Amino acid sequence: MNDEPTISSTRERILDSALNIFSRKGYHDSKLDEIVQDSGTSKGSIYFHFPNKERLFLALVDQFADLLEKRVKEAIEPMPPGMERVRAALETTLATFGKYRRPAKILLVQAVGLGSAFEEKRNEMNGRFAQLIQTYLQEAIDSGDIEPIDAEMVSIVWMGGIYNIVIRWVYTGEPEPQRMLDSLVPILLRSVRYES
């Protein structure tokens, strides 16, 4: 068996180290040399995977978005289409942010001011999750769980609410994750006239 690290494991080590360094020092004060040292790789390895610090940061955004999407899909998979899927998606999203405060802080707070590349990535991530919500809402309409609504508009509004409450929590630690779940999910569900 070959003991050499694989390209994928090197990339993961770099991403893990970048998360550590960015979370401790912030994006602007972090240096690639610190990530090299923390990851036990070389600057060449970093540049092989990421052409610059910004691209490394954006890869962390993608990694977190992939984790969030995977968790949501796993949570709703065993459920039939309808509002229970919507509820599970909302609860899983909030629980995932609650569990991963450090990456959430890096990705949602420290990235402010990184310019158009980050804004495009943030809009892409928000659009990706709004589309998931829209899909599950449409399934709930089709199954008769809720009356017809503009699922696209509702999903955008819900993403705004989720995003803002998570941003507040990342900055202040309040409301704590369980309170977010207990308060926000019922409010969102009532907005489409669904009472469970």
Backbone as CSV, one residue per row, in Angstrom:
resi,resn,N_x,N_y,N_z,CA_x,CA_y,CA_z,C_x,C_y,C_z
1,MET,0.836,-1.187,0.000,0.000,0.000,0.000,0.877,1.245,0.000
2,ASN,0.472,2.243,-0.725,1.228,3.473,-0.856,0.955,4.374,0.340
3,ASP,2.009,4.806,1.054,1.854,5.670,2.223,1.865,7.154,1.872
4,GLU,2.074,7.479,0.600,2.087,8.876,0.173,0.691,9.478,0.374
5,PRO,0.635,10.729,0.834,-0.679,11.354,0.963,-1.300,11.559,-0.413
6,THR,-2.580,11.369,-0.489,-3.263,11.561,-1.764,-3.501,13.048,-1.995
7,ILE,-3.776,13.391,-3.245,-4.082,14.784,-3.580,-5.283,15.261,-2.773
8,SER,-6.292,14.406,-2.660,-7.497,14.790,-1.942,-7.225,14.977,-0.455
9,SER,-6.379,14.131,0.168,-6.107,14.303,1.597,-5.257,15.548,1.834
10,THR,-4.369,15.881,0.917,-3.584,17.113,1.036,-4.508,18.325,0.962
11,ARG,-5.423,18.299,0.014,-6.384,19.391,-0.135,-7.205,19.556,1.143
12,GLU,-7.661,18.438,1.726,-8.443,18.494,2.964,-7.621,19.045,4.118
13,ARG,-6.353,18.656,4.206,-5.477,19.186,5.267,-5.316,20.699,5.115
14,ILE,-5.163,21.141,3.884,-5.030,22.579,3.632,-6.314,23.305,4.049
15,LEU,-7.468,22.759,3.663,-8.739,23.386,4.033,-8.936,23.405,5.547
16,ASP,-8.605,22.304,6.217,-8.730,22.257,7.682,-7.837,23.308,8.334
17,SER,-6.620,23.423,7.853,-5.691,24.412,8.413,-6.150,25.828,8.113
18,ALA,-6.649,26.048,6.908,-7.155,27.377,6.565,-8.298,27.756,7.503
19,LEU,-9.184,26.813,7.779,-10.285,27.067,8.705,-9.743,27.445,10.081
20,ASN,-8.737,26.711,10.562,-8.126,27.022,11.860,-7.518,28.421,11.882
21,ILE,-6.731,28.726,10.872,-6.024,30.008,10.848,-7.007,31.159,10.654
22,PHE,-7.926,31.019,9.677,-8.899,32.091,9.440,-9.753,32.342,10.685
23,SER,-10.141,31.271,11.392,-11.004,31.455,12.554,-10.264,32.131,13.704
24,ARG,-8.967,31.907,13.804,-8.182,32.526,14.871,-7.791,33.963,14.558
25,LYS,-7.397,34.206,13.308,-6.794,35.491,12.970,-7.648,36.359,12.056
26,GLY,-8.707,35.767,11.493,-9.488,36.507,10.506,-8.863,36.371,9.126
27,TYR,-9.659,36.611,8.132,-9.196,36.438,6.755,-8.019,37.354,6.428
28,HIS,-8.171,38.635,6.713,-7.169,39.610,6.288,-5.830,39.449,6.997
29,ASP,-5.837,39.016,8.254,-4.590,38.877,9.006,-3.947,37.505,8.859
30,SER,-4.597,36.600,8.164,-4.031,35.254,7.951,-3.063,35.270,6.777
31,LYS,-1.978,34.556,6.936,-0.950,34.456,5.890,-0.896,33.020,5.373
32,LEU,-0.644,32.891,4.086,-0.522,31.550,3.502,0.590,30.757,4.172
33,ASP,1.667,31.418,4.580,2.761,30.708,5.259,2.283,30.032,6.544
34,GLU,1.331,30.666,7.242,0.783,30.061,8.464,-0.032,28.819,8.128
35,ILE,-0.743,28.868,7.020,-1.531,27.712,6.589,-0.601,26.581,6.153
36,VAL,0.492,26.932,5.478,1.503,25.940,5.089,2.030,25.235,6.331
37,GLN,2.437,26.013,7.318,3.004,25.432,8.540,1.975,24.570,9.269
38,ASP,0.770,25.069,9.428,-0.273,24.339,10.155,-0.664,23.039,9.450
39,SER,-0.655,23.059,8.117,-1.091,21.879,7.358,0.031,20.885,7.101
40,GLY,1.268,21.309,7.352,2.396,20.417,7.075,2.593,20.179,5.585
41,THR,2.212,21.164,4.785,2.364,21.049,3.335,3.364,22.100,2.873
42,SER,3.347,22.382,1.609,4.226,23.414,1.053,3.374,24.477,0.378
43,LYS,4.000,25.627,0.135,3.294,26.687,-0.575,2.897,26.202,-1.965
44,GLY,3.758,25.374,-2.574,3.442,24.806,-3.881,2.187,23.949,-3.838
45,SER,2.020,23.203,-2.755,0.809,22.382,-2.603,-0.433,23.262,-2.534
46,ILE,-0.320,24.357,-1.789,-1.470,25.259,-1.692,-1.788,25.830,-3.067
47,TYR,-0.756,26.308,-3.763,-0.998,26.898,-5.086,-1.440,25.862,-6.114
48,PHE,-1.103,24.607,-5.908,-1.578,23.542,-6.796,-3.109,23.436,-6.712
49,HIS,-3.634,23.569,-5.493,-5.077,23.422,-5.262,-5.840,24.739,-5.346
50,PHE,-5.196,25.839,-4.939,-5.873,27.132,-4.844,-4.934,28.223,-5.367
51,PRO,-5.331,28.950,-6.400,-4.417,29.933,-6.981,-4.077,31.110,-6.055
52,ASN,-4.924,31.359,-5.038,-4.640,32.453,-4.104,-5.463,32.269,-2.832
53,LYS,-5.248,33.149,-1.871,-5.924,33.052,-0.574,-7.439,33.192,-0.730
54,GLU,-7.863,34.063,-1.628,-9.301,34.252,-1.844,-9.951,32.955,-2.325
55,ARG,-9.330,32.266,-3.262,-9.888,31.007,-3.779,-9.908,29.931,-2.693
56,LEU,-8.919,29.940,-1.831,-8.900,29.015,-0.698,-10.090,29.308,0.217
57,PHE,-10.327,30.569,0.481,-11.451,30.966,1.313,-12.783,30.560,0.670
58,LEU,-12.912,30.811,-0.615,-14.152,30.465,-1.317,-14.371,28.953,-1.336
59,ALA,-13.280,28.182,-1.350,-13.407,26.720,-1.271,-13.976,26.312,0.084
60,LEU,-13.634,27.051,1.146,-14.229,26.779,2.462,-15.728,27.058,2.453
61,VAL,-16.128,28.112,1.756,-17.560,28.408,1.623,-18.263,27.240,0.943
62,ASP,-17.674,26.765,-0.166,-18.258,25.623,-0.884,-18.322,24.379,-0.003
63,GLN,-17.255,24.133,0.747,-17.203,22.958,1.616,-18.326,22.998,2.655
64,PHE,-18.542,24.172,3.257,-19.604,24.296,4.254,-20.979,24.150,3.612
65,ALA,-21.166,24.755,2.443,-22.447,24.641,1.734,-22.730,23.193,1.362
66,ASP,-21.697,22.459,0.923,-21.865,21.038,0.583,-22.272,20.234,1.814
67,LEU,-21.618,20.509,2.948,-21.960,19.814,4.199,-23.415,20.084,4.577
68,LEU,-23.816,21.346,4.494,-25.180,21.720,4.848,-26.191,21.033,3.937
69,GLU,-25.937,21.057,2.636,-26.854,20.427,1.687,-26.933,18.918,1.914
70,LYS,-25.795,18.298,2.178,-25.769,16.845,2.432,-26.609,16.503,3.667
71,ARG,-26.438,17.282,4.725,-27.200,17.011,5.954,-28.695,17.177,5.741
72,VAL,-29.084,18.208,5.001,-30.509,18.430,4.729,-31.067,17.267,3.923
73,LYS,-30.375,16.869,2.870,-30.873,15.782,2.022,-30.960,14.465,2.793
74,GLU,-29.985,14.195,3.664,-30.036,12.982,4.487,-31.223,13.026,5.445
75,ALA,-31.514,14.207,5.994,-32.607,14.339,6.963,-33.971,14.130,6.314
76,ILE,-34.134,14.588,5.085,-35.462,14.504,4.461,-35.655,13.233,3.647
77,GLU,-34.584,12.532,3.333,-34.672,11.358,2.451,-35.721,10.334,2.863
78,PRO,-35.793,9.956,4.141,-36.768,8.910,4.491,-38.217,9.388,4.558
79,MET,-38.442,10.682,4.403,-39.792,11.230,4.580,-40.520,11.349,3.245
80,PRO,-41.829,11.178,3.280,-42.599,11.403,2.047,-42.656,12.896,1.749
81,PRO,-42.867,13.266,0.482,-42.973,14.689,0.144,-44.080,15.350,0.952
82,GLY,-43.808,16.555,1.409,-44.795,17.310,2.188,-44.114,18.195,3.204
83,MET,-44.915,18.741,4.087,-44.410,19.731,5.033,-43.445,19.154,6.071
84,GLU,-43.496,17.868,6.324,-42.522,17.306,7.264,-41.110,17.392,6.684
85,ARG,-41.002,17.303,5.358,-39.696,17.508,4.718,-39.247,18.958,4.884
86,VAL,-40.181,19.875,4.720,-39.860,21.296,4.879,-39.366,21.548,6.305
87,ARG,-40.115,21.031,7.280,-39.727,21.193,8.684,-38.343,20.588,8.938
88,ALA,-38.117,19.383,8.447,-36.821,18.719,8.649,-35.685,19.515,8.011
89,ALA,-35.922,20.081,6.830,-34.901,20.877,6.155,-34.565,22.122,6.983
90,LEU,-35.592,22.801,7.488,-35.362,23.989,8.313,-34.612,23.629,9.596
91,GLU,-35.071,22.597,10.276,-34.440,22.195,11.535,-32.997,21.765,11.314
92,THR,-32.744,21.028,10.241,-31.389,20.564,9.958,-30.470,21.727,9.617
93,THR,-30.979,22.690,8.859,-30.178,23.864,8.514,-29.768,24.620,9.772
94,LEU,-30.731,24.897,10.642,-30.425,25.636,11.864,-29.522,24.833,12.798
95,ALA,-29.766,23.529,12.911,-28.932,22.692,13.775,-27.494,22.629,13.259
96,THR,-27.327,22.598,11.933,-25.981,22.537,11.360,-25.231,23.832,11.630
97,PHE,-25.901,24.974,11.440,-25.247,26.235,11.783,-24.921,26.265,13.269
98,GLY,-25.834,25.749,14.097,-25.598,25.733,15.536,-24.402,24.904,15.932
99,LYS,-24.168,23.840,15.228,-23.052,22.950,15.547,-21.726,23.490,15.016
100,TYR,-21.773,24.247,13.955,-20.551,24.708,13.293,-20.438,26.227,13.339
101,ARG,-20.427,26.774,14.549,-20.381,28.232,14.693,-19.093,28.812,14.104
102,ARG,-17.970,28.148,14.326,-16.687,28.686,13.860,-16.655,28.849,12.342
103,PRO,-17.002,27.799,11.564,-17.023,28.025,10.113,-18.097,29.034,9.703
104,ALA,-19.230,29.030,10.391,-20.277,29.994,10.053,-19.776,31.416,10.253
105,LYS,-19.059,31.635,11.335,-18.527,32.974,11.604,-17.547,33.391,10.519
106,ILE,-16.677,32.495,10.141,-15.701,32.811,9.098,-16.408,33.126,7.791
107,LEU,-17.354,32.295,7.440,-17.969,32.397,6.126,-18.987,33.517,6.027
108,LEU,-19.660,33.832,7.117,-20.738,34.814,7.049,-20.339,36.184,7.574
109,VAL,-19.361,36.245,8.461,-19.007,37.512,9.076,-17.668,38.022,8.553
110,GLN,-16.630,37.202,8.644,-15.305,37.673,8.264,-15.179,37.913,6.773
111,ALA,-16.061,37.344,6.002,-15.982,37.500,4.556,-16.530,38.830,4.074
112,VAL,-17.232,39.552,4.949,-17.785,40.835,4.555,-16.634,41.739,4.117
113,GLY,-16.798,42.369,2.991,-15.762,43.260,2.495,-14.738,42.588,1.602
114,LEU,-14.934,41.315,1.271,-13.975,40.638,0.390,-14.237,40.945,-1.077
115,GLY,-15.300,41.665,-1.350,-15.523,42.097,-2.714,-16.491,41.226,-3.486
116,SER,-16.490,41.444,-4.788,-17.495,40.831,-5.649,-17.391,39.308,-5.716
117,ALA,-16.186,38.754,-5.615,-16.057,37.291,-5.681,-16.810,36.638,-4.524
118,PHE,-16.660,37.205,-3.329,-17.383,36.629,-2.200,-18.871,36.887,-2.321
119,GLU,-19.267,38.081,-2.725,-20.690,38.384,-2.865,-21.354,37.432,-3.858
120,GLU,-20.660,37.150,-4.955,-21.185,36.180,-5.926,-21.329,34.806,-5.289
121,LYS,-20.327,34.387,-4.519,-20.362,33.080,-3.855,-21.480,33.039,-2.822
122,ARG,-21.638,34.115,-2.050,-22.695,34.166,-1.037,-24.068,34.112,-1.703
123,ASN,-24.241,34.857,-2.784,-25.511,34.826,-3.508,-25.770,33.446,-4.099
124,GLU,-24.719,32.810,-4.601,-24.853,31.443,-5.136,-25.288,30.477,-4.039
125,MET,-24.668,30.590,-2.858,-25.009,29.710,-1.739,-26.444,29.954,-1.283
126,ASN,-26.830,31.220,-1.147,-28.207,31.531,-0.743,-29.197,31.022,-1.780
127,GLY,-28.868,31.204,-3.053,-29.751,30.727,-4.121,-29.891,29.222,-4.113
128,ARG,-28.799,28.554,-3.834,-28.801,27.083,-3.775,-29.765,26.577,-2.704
129,PHE,-29.732,27.230,-1.526,-30.599,26.777,-0.439,-32.030,27.273,-0.603
130,ALA,-32.203,28.432,-1.200,-33.561,28.892,-1.508,-34.210,27.921,-2.490
131,GLN,-33.440,27.430,-3.452,-33.961,26.462,-4.428,-34.371,25.158,-3.742
132,LEU,-33.577,24.694,-2.775,-33.944,23.488,-2.013,-35.273,23.710,-1.294
133,ILE,-35.378,24.853,-0.595,-36.610,25.160,0.130,-37.781,25.232,-0.838
134,GLN,-37.581,25.895,-1.954,-38.644,26.016,-2.957,-39.110,24.640,-3.425
135,THR,-38.170,23.739,-3.663,-38.511,22.376,-4.099,-39.385,21.678,-3.067
136,TYR,-39.001,21.774,-1.788,-39.759,21.091,-0.742,-41.121,21.754,-0.520
137,LEU,-41.187,23.074,-0.643,-42.476,23.753,-0.536,-43.402,23.340,-1.682
138,GLN,-42.847,23.246,-2.883,-43.666,22.844,-4.029,-44.190,21.419,-3.843
139,GLU,-43.350,20.540,-3.292,-43.801,19.177,-2.985,-44.953,19.211,-1.985
140,ALA,-44.865,20.112,-0.984,-45.920,20.225,0.021,-47.215,20.736,-0.607
141,ILE,-47.102,21.649,-1.557,-48.290,22.128,-2.281,-48.880,20.988,-3.096
142,ASP,-48.033,20.292,-3.838,-48.483,19.193,-4.699,-49.129,18.059,-3.903
143,SER,-48.642,17.832,-2.683,-49.207,16.755,-1.861,-50.456,17.198,-1.099
144,GLY,-50.788,18.498,-1.165,-51.981,19.003,-0.484,-51.756,19.396,0.963
145,ASP,-50.495,19.382,1.434,-50.224,19.777,2.816,-50.464,21.257,3.059
146,ILE,-50.216,22.079,2.040,-50.469,23.517,2.163,-51.163,24.004,0.892
147,GLU,-51.824,25.134,1.025,-52.497,25.742,-0.125,-51.440,26.310,-1.078
148,PRO,-51.807,26.498,-2.343,-50.844,27.069,-3.291,-50.329,28.440,-2.829
149,ILE,-49.024,28.606,-2.950,-48.332,29.850,-2.615,-47.277,30.077,-3.683
150,ASP,-46.673,31.237,-3.670,-45.537,31.505,-4.542,-44.303,30.928,-3.845
151,ALA,-44.012,29.673,-4.116,-42.942,28.959,-3.411,-41.578,29.621,-3.601
152,GLU,-41.359,30.216,-4.763,-40.077,30.887,-4.997,-39.920,32.087,-4.066
153,MET,-40.939,32.935,-3.990,-40.862,34.125,-3.124,-40.753,33.724,-1.654
154,VAL,-41.531,32.748,-1.245,-41.479,32.303,0.152,-40.084,31.775,0.488
155,SER,-39.489,31.015,-0.413,-38.158,30.465,-0.135,-37.116,31.578,-0.003
156,ILE,-37.229,32.632,-0.797,-36.291,33.753,-0.704,-36.472,34.484,0.630
157,VAL,-37.728,34.711,1.030,-38.008,35.370,2.301,-37.497,34.516,3.465
158,TRP,-37.754,33.216,3.416,-37.281,32.326,4.478,-35.762,32.359,4.575
159,MET,-35.062,32.325,3.431,-33.600,32.375,3.458,-33.129,33.667,4.103
160,GLY,-33.813,34.771,3.813,-33.449,36.042,4.447,-33.583,35.973,5.953
161,GLY,-34.681,35.397,6.432,-34.889,35.254,7.867,-33.842,34.355,8.508
162,ILE,-33.585,33.217,7.884,-32.587,32.282,8.414,-31.209,32.942,8.431
163,TYR,-30.845,33.575,7.334,-29.532,34.207,7.214,-29.348,35.275,8.290
164,ASN,-30.355,36.117,8.477,-30.219,37.203,9.456,-30.141,36.706,10.885
165,ILE,-30.918,35.711,11.227,-30.855,35.225,12.606,-29.542,34.479,12.862
166,VAL,-29.039,33.770,11.853,-27.746,33.090,12.009,-26.625,34.124,12.132
167,ILE,-26.669,35.191,11.341,-25.660,36.252,11.440,-25.665,36.858,12.847
168,ARG,-26.842,37.113,13.376,-26.918,37.677,14.730,-26.314,36.711,15.746
169,TRP,-26.646,35.432,15.609,-26.119,34.425,16.541,-24.601,34.337,16.442
170,VAL,-24.064,34.374,15.214,-22.620,34.291,15.023,-21.922,35.478,15.697
171,TYR,-22.502,36.675,15.576,-21.908,37.865,16.188,-22.029,37.871,17.708
172,THR,-23.212,37.495,18.214,-23.502,37.726,19.636,-23.635,36.461,20.473
173,GLY,-23.834,35.313,19.831,-24.110,34.093,20.582,-25.578,33.951,20.946
174,GLU,-26.386,34.917,20.538,-27.826,34.896,20.819,-28.612,35.064,19.533
175,PRO,-29.756,34.467,19.396,-30.313,33.473,20.309,-29.552,32.154,20.168
176,GLU,-29.493,31.418,21.232,-28.774,30.135,21.192,-29.506,29.173,20.241
177,PRO,-28.800,28.189,19.704,-29.359,27.350,18.638,-30.715,26.706,18.941
178,GLN,-30.930,26.217,20.145,-32.216,25.573,20.442,-33.352,26.588,20.395
179,ARG,-33.085,27.794,20.842,-34.109,28.843,20.781,-34.420,29.189,19.332
180,MET,-33.385,29.209,18.480,-33.627,29.450,17.050,-34.584,28.405,16.502
181,LEU,-34.303,27.147,16.826,-35.163,26.058,16.343,-36.582,26.197,16.878
182,ASP,-36.684,26.416,18.184,-37.996,26.445,18.826,-38.841,27.640,18.392
183,SER,-38.222,28.746,18.026,-38.963,29.959,17.668,-39.098,30.155,16.166
184,LEU,-37.995,30.044,15.442,-38.016,30.397,14.032,-38.792,29.398,13.180
185,VAL,-38.598,28.111,13.414,-39.275,27.108,12.583,-40.795,27.266,12.630
186,PRO,-41.422,27.365,13.816,-42.883,27.558,13.827,-43.333,28.849,13.138
187,ILE,-42.548,29.925,13.293,-42.904,31.186,12.624,-42.913,30.997,11.113
188,LEU,-41.876,30.367,10.587,-41.804,30.149,9.142,-42.936,29.248,8.659
189,LEU,-43.212,28.184,9.393,-44.277,27.268,8.983,-45.650,27.950,9.020
190,ARG,-45.880,28.798,10.031,-47.153,29.520,10.098,-47.297,30.500,8.949
191,SER,-46.182,30.986,8.420,-46.250,31.958,7.318,-46.860,31.343,6.053
192,VAL,-46.875,30.011,5.958,-47.528,29.345,4.827,-48.813,28.640,5.302
193,ARG,-49.305,29.105,6.451,-50.544,28.607,7.050,-50.487,27.089,7.342
194,TYR,-49.333,26.666,7.842,-49.197,25.263,8.211,-49.060,25.201,9.727
195,GLU,-49.937,24.477,10.353,-49.885,24.247,11.793,-49.727,22.750,12.006
196,SER,-48.685,22.388,12.748,-48.484,20.955,12.980,-48.976,20.541,14.344
